Amino acid sequence: METKANYTIVGFFTVLVIAAAFGFVYWMAEYGRGGPMTELIVRIPGSANGLSVGSPVRFNGIQIGSVQTLSIDADDPQYSLAFTQVRTDAPIYPSTKAALEIQGLTGAAYIELSGGRKGEESILQHAIDNGKRAVIVADQSSVTNLLATADKILDRANDAVGELQGFIEDSRGPLTETFKNAETFSDALAKNSGNIDAFLQSVGQLSETVKAVSGRVDSTLQAVESLVKAVDAQKIDNIVSNAEKITANVADASGDLKGAIQKFDQTATTFNDFGKQAQATLDRVDTLVAQIDPAKVKGSVDDISQATKDARAAVASIRDVANTVSARQKDIDQTIQDVSQLSNKLNSASTRIDGILIKVDALLGTDNTQSLFTEARDTLESFKKVADNLNSRIGPIADNLQKFSSGGLRDVQTLVNDMRGTVSNLNDTITNFDRNPQRLIFGGDTVKQYDGRTRR
């Protein structure tokens, strides 16, 4: 069957279909992706590893374009250039951040845009208005940072492994010796297991003892605290102050004893001379006795010998008295000084009595002579009584002073020394207890230690 076709119409239809196909493709390229596209150049510092032609360009995770071409920046080789096509209405501002990110587990890289302050002029619109290309600088690639960090970590790990290997080589010998010593020690423990059990039992008994003693620690501490509180610090201070006053008074009075010491030195010298004379006399007596016949004067010689012994004993007693007087010169000088003051007062009183007598003599011619004599007689009797009382009391006062100087001062000095020793001991006790309270219970610094060696 033969058909007739109009080749012109067929050709026109074919051309129309092809044109429609091209138009559809163009429409899809321009408007099918969401609107018109604009070129955006992304400058990536360092490596752009993983990024390829066709890699997506995303804004907050939403794709707005793709990478068209990759190249190296001719002006600065440290940067890589990614020529991209993005939507013209994308909110890309000068403050927008760009970074090279990795997609999932595949390792494919893409360009991520984010941020930006609203109100700024879009760099895409500004480039279109000025007829230029829009350019944005990306931050350091996280992939590059990851690779650099991994490289540094591997270097450090390599160094650490080398140092560890050297340490193991250096420590191999000491570790071997340590293991041998541990084996020896374990053998020793196994051999002395019985002693160790006994030691552990002793430790258990010691812990029970400490537990029993710890129950009394509280009461002991309370008793110590009560003892410390019972000591009145003010009384101790008063006693020490009084003792210091007494010693100060004695020191002040010691300056007036020079004259008394000189007098007692003279007295001691006199007794010494007397002793020498007595010794010479005794020597003469011994010579005389040697010349006399012993048979005739045996009784006389015995008497003379006894007298000689008595004389020597008397001389020794006199020397002891002189030594005692020399030792008590201060006290005796004080007594002499008091007696001198008393005599001075009596002299002053006698002077006043003389004045009174003169006045009495002037008044003898008056009518009241008899009454004046009576009053004068009474006054003189009163003074006589006073003088008698003083004379009777001077002896006991001197004896009391001598007793006080012989025994009282020693007792006071002994009391002061004992009190100082007591205060010092109490202070040391409190200090030691504060530094080491366990000494009150255990009586030592540490618990006795055992070296665990085998007993033979």
Phi, psi and omega in degrees: 000131185256130179247155178247120181241147178265104183296333180293316181292321180295318179295319179296319180295321179296314179298321180295321179293318179296318179296321178295322178295315177299320179296320179295318179297318180295320180296319179295324181290325186266318189243341182289339180268006175113007178138184181291152183249152180226146181284136177226123179263124180252119178267116185253120178287136178079215186277145174249036183298135180094344180269134182222170177296130183097354177296140185288155171244121187239150175238112185056038178087354180259129182287130179235002180176191182212166179275131181259319184212150175236140179202172178262139180292120181290331180283327182217103184295349179286352181246147171250145182251130175244113179271117185238161172242120181233165179293141183293328182273010179294135183282073180255115183244171178300333180271002180289139180264139177236139181210154177266118184244165179252138184263111172056214182270351183286335181084003179288137182263154176209166181262126181249126176251143181202158173077192182118141180267123180291141184111340176281162180280134180294133180291333178292313180294323179295321178292321178295317181295324183265358179071031180240176177267138177281133183232136175225140181262124180277158174285173179302134183295131176295331177295316179296316178299319180295316180294318179296317179295319178296321178297316179296320180296319179296320178298315179295321179296321178297315178297317180297320179295320178296315178296321179296321178296318177296320178297320180295319179296320179290327185267000184296314180296307178301323179295321178298316178297322179297317179296321177296317178297321178297321178295317178297318180295319179296322176297318179297320177297319180296321180290330183251030181298324179296317178295324179295319177299318178296320179296318179296322176296321177297319178297320177297317177297320178298319179296322177296319178297316178297322178296320179292321181288326182298335178292338180264356182296318183299312180295322178296316179296321177297319178296318178296319179296319178296321178297317180294319180292330182291337179283115180276111182294329181293319178296319178298319178297319179296316180297316179296321179296317178297319178296321178294322178296317180298314179296325178293319179296319178296321179294322178294322182283346182291339180291337182269005185267002183297315180297318180295321179297318178298317179298315180291330174297318177298318179298316179296322178297318179299314179296324179295316177299318178299320179296320178297316179298318179297321178296319177298319179298317179295324177297318178297318179298318179298321178296317179297318180296324179294329181281338182274150180291125182295327183293326182278325187243037182298316179294320180295321180296319178300317178296318180294321178298317178297320179296323178297315178300317179297321180295318178296320176297322178295319178298317178298320178297319179297320178295321177298318178298318179298318179295319178297318178298319179296322180290333182255029184296321182297311182295318181293323178296321177296319178297317179296321179296318178297318179296322178296317178299320179296319179294324177298318178296320178295321177297318178297320179294321179295324177298316177297323179296320177300318178297321179295319179297322178298316178296325179294318178298326179290334183261011184291334183278001183272174180287339183266026184297316182298317179293323178294318177299321180297315179294321178296318179298318178297319180297316179296322178296322178296316179296323179296319178297318179298315180297318178298317179299318179296317180297323180288335184264344182296319180299306178300323180297315179297320178297317179296320178297319179295319177298317180295319181291330182278316184246325185294316181295320177297320179296317179296315179297318178298318178298316180297315180297318178297320180294319177297317178298319179296314179297318179296316179296319179297318178296317178296320180297314180296319180296314180296320178294322179291323181284320186219082182295335184293340178298333179295331184259309187267335181074015180205177183274314185224168176278142182301134182253154179238141183272353176074012179286158182288127177274134181247000000 
